[in-house]
Structure formats: C-alpha cells, structure tokens
C-alpha cells in the first residue's frame, strides 16, 4: 500500500504568500517546503522527495513556465505541478500543462479549492494507469460533445472569454455559457482547469510551445 504523499513545494517570490500557504498546508497535515524562486527550486530539485509543487506563474528571474520547462522529463515524473496563475495568464498556464504540469488554479482561490487541487494532483503520482489510458479516456469524453460544444471547449482552451467566443461563433454570450455548462457536465468536470486539461489530453486543445 502506497504512503500518502505529504511533501508540498511552494515556489513563490512573495514572502507573505509563502508563509500563509505554508501555514495552511501544515494545518492540513502536509509537509510544506517554500522556495523564493524558480532558480532555488531547480537548484534543490535532485535532492527533493516526490511531491506536489505549487508553482507561481509570474516571478522575477525564471517564470513558473520557464521553471517547468527547465525540469528534465524524468525528474518531472516525480512531481505533480500545479501552476498558480492570475487572471489573463490562461495561455501560459495551459502551456505549462503541455510541458507536464497537471493542473492550474487561478488567483484568488479559496483554501478549500487549494486543498482539493492538491489532493487531485497528488493522486496522479500514484495512479497506475498509463498515460495512453488517460488520453483514451479524454478522447472518449470529448467524443460525447456536440460540434458546437467541441468548438466552445477548443476556444476556451485558447484562452478566449465567453464574449470573445460569442463573437467568433456569431452567437450570444449567454448561449456560450449554456454550451460551456453542458460540455462540462458531459465530461464530468466542475472547473475550467479540469475541462481544459481534458481538452489537452484529448488533443483537441493545441498550444504552441
């Protein structure tokens, strides 16, 4: 029986964020370790135990995206990286997922949302299913969507807002929201990040690296 992963690496240049996040994680029974920069994290990488990484996207020096890109794929398999991004950083967050991050959460987020994302990320470290199985499941989920819902998911994956999607498709923003709600129900995802992850795994969402 595998031991629950407890190591959480908090990579953020904001001291208050590191302190508050570390406190919350410790209260939840995790073993958090803060890093003030992507460079500091990479310097320690070879000595770190497998765990979850909360990687801030915008940092001085190496950005979160550049830090993930610098991790050797074999090393990356030992970590479940969650990108922490602000509004408007959708393209970069999705690019990070293409590089190997497992999810992203947008600021501001609640404590419950953070802990839920961490548990979901940690589960990917102990999954016995092969990546191809995950891709197959994602393709199967996307195949349930109507042509219009598929278009909406693709545009969401490109970082478009409901208003922008409405303009591209010649429909109302309200109709876009209905399609969005329907597609997320069909692929059984509650968050936009989860829906986009399915889109990426299925090959529907393409992001230039």
HELIX and SHEET records of a PDB file:
HELIX    1   1 UNK A   15  UNK A   27  1                                  13    
HELIX    2   2 UNK A   38  UNK A   44  1                                   7    
HELIX    3   3 UNK A   45  UNK A   47  5                                   3    
HELIX    4   4 UNK A   64  UNK A   70  1                                   7    
HELIX    5   5 UNK A   73  UNK A   76  1                                   4    
HELIX    6   6 UNK A   90  UNK A   99  1                                  10    
HELIX    7   7 UNK A  111  UNK A  126  1                                  16    
HELIX    8   8 UNK A  131  UNK A  142  1                                  12    
HELIX    9   9 UNK A  147  UNK A  157  1                                  11    
HELIX   10  10 UNK A  162  UNK A  169  1                                   8    
HELIX   11  11 UNK A  173  UNK A  186  1                                  14    
HELIX   12  12 UNK A  192  UNK A  202  1                                  11    
SHEET    1   A 5 UNK A  31  UNK A  35  0                                        
SHEET    2   A 5 UNK A   7  UNK A  11  1                                        
SHEET    3   A 5 UNK A  51  UNK A  56  1                                        
SHEET    4   A 5 UNK A  79  UNK A  85  1                                        
SHEET    5   A 5 UNK A 103  UNK A 106  1                                        
END                                                                             
